[in-house]
Amino acid sequence: MIGAGIVGLSTAYALVEQGADVRVYESGVPGNGQSGGESRIFRHAHDDPRLVALTRSSRAVWNEWEERLGVELISSDGVLALGPSVEDRLRVLEDDGRIPVRMVGAAELGELLPPLASYEGPAMLDEEGGAIRTSAAIEALAGQLGDALVADEVISLEVTGRDTVEVRAGGSTCEHASVVVCAGRGTAGLARGMGLSLPVRLGAHVRGTFEVRGDPPPRLACLQDSSGQFGEVGAYAAPVAGNRRYAVGLSQAVEVREDGSLVDPRALASLAERASAYVKEALPGLDPDPLEPRHCWVTELPWSSDGVAVWEVDGIFFVAGHNLFKQAPGLGRALARAALGEGLPRELRPQAKLGQRGEAQSGA
Ligand SMILES: Cc1cc2nc3c(=O)[nH]c(=O)nc-3n(C[C@H](O)[C@H](O)[C@H](O)COP(=O)(O)OP(=O)(O)OC[C@H]3O[C@@H](n4cnc5c(N)ncnc54)[C@H](O)[C@@H]3O)c2cc1C
């Protein structure tokens, strides 16, 4: 395994569940790449019904691990979606038939999300969505792996001709039966070394965390707002454990060149300022001065901001996509089976374009 973000840790733990020997190479601090910071949204709503099904099965694995590891991994706050796209997404979720989801009226919004300003448009509640307790998940999974986690950077991969892959890291050269590359921003470079060009777009992103005014409410639903009513057409938010803080961001990445430099060095500051302005309009129950930022790289596939795919070459699997935190346990189980020679599910192959609206109907 290369990379100890949530995808690598989940895959490694799924391999341990199968009784396999694993080694996880991590060049930095586990969970401090794209998986860093408190809180993510677990939502079932997606445009592609295949991704809805993957998310549903991932939720079942989250529940199983939560029970076994004895820590809360997803809160029961629910996820509220606002805006005109809600009706289409509700249809996709209702067609799945196994996800409790419903439209909600203005009066109920105040109970589900007390800091929200008055809103009259379409709103949907995903009852079994919630806030992912990110650092609890990273800590619990990393704790289960113990010595299998190796602090080192992988520099190159090579297929040996002996049914193994040679992994050259800073301080070791080892052969492994199979390798899963979950290196986030580092995945495309390692794939390129194996002759694969992944269509990954790199961006930079910032999200703020804001204090809830007054006592922490018992329920603080996550939010996906595409309504435009509060000056932005793509905002997301999730509570931090304890409901005293709410993390809010705009669903946008700033442009980055191939070498990782920002095209406009002020772009992150201006995205952060827009997020604070959104908080002022949409969430008057929060103090609009951000407490702390979370800056990070994001990697996205061209067909959808929720797209995910796995490229395979000679027993090496390269994972790429965005919004993968929620998917990690389900994806990890699928990757573990693939690494053990049981094959990769068809929908995870790049030609399936998982996450793209309409792709399921076209039979890909
Ligand atoms: C602010 C923000 C908000 C988000 N909101 C959501 C959300 O609400 N819901 C959701 O589901 N997702 C969300 N996402 C996306 C989600 O967090 C990421 O898709 C997910 O964390 C990616 O995990 P990963 O394990 O693939 O990558 P990473 O966490 O980036 O892990 C990759 C690891 O590989 C290591 N590495 C890289 N190269 C090498 C190498 N050569 N050798 C060894 N180690 C290496 C890195 O140090 C890193 O730790 C959000 C992301 C951000 C940044």
The ligand as an ORCA input file, in Angstrom:
! r2SCAN-3c Opt
* xyz 0 1
  C     -11.473     20.509      2.574
  C     -11.916     19.205      1.984
  C     -13.232     18.848      2.108
  C     -13.653     17.606      1.623
  N     -14.942     17.230      1.826
  C     -15.294     15.957      1.572
  C     -16.559     15.484      1.985
  O     -17.351     16.233      2.549
  N     -16.859     14.175      1.781
  C     -15.975     13.318      1.188
  O     -16.304     12.132      1.048
  N     -14.773     13.746      0.758
  C     -14.420     15.036      0.939
  N     -13.191     15.486      0.561
  C     -12.312     14.624     -0.211
  C     -11.625     13.567      0.634
  O     -11.165     14.126      1.838
  C     -10.487     12.962     -0.173
  O     -10.993     12.485     -1.418
  C      -9.851     11.799      0.567
  O      -9.447     12.189      1.855
  C      -8.666     11.284     -0.236
  O      -8.011     10.308      0.531
  P      -6.753      9.546     -0.044
  O      -6.385      8.528      0.955
  O      -7.051      9.094     -1.454
  O      -5.638     10.671     -0.251
  P      -4.726     11.418      0.833
  O      -5.450     11.658      2.098
  O      -4.132     12.591      0.154
  O      -3.596     10.348      1.165
  C      -2.507     10.096      0.306
  C      -1.289      9.858      1.188
  O      -0.231      9.374      0.352
  C       0.989      9.895      0.844
  N       1.949      9.827     -0.261
  C       1.939     10.531     -1.422
  N       2.965     10.166     -2.214
  C       3.646      9.195     -1.531
  C       4.797      8.410     -1.829
  N       5.458      8.540     -2.989
  N       5.236      7.516     -0.894
  C       4.567      7.359      0.293
  N       3.467      8.085      0.615
  C       2.999      8.972     -0.289
  C       0.623     11.319      1.255
  O       1.542     11.811      2.217
  C      -0.778     11.139      1.829
  O      -0.783     10.970      3.246
  C     -12.749     16.739      0.970
  C     -11.423     17.133      0.805
  C     -11.004     18.340      1.319
  C      -9.580     18.687      1.155
*
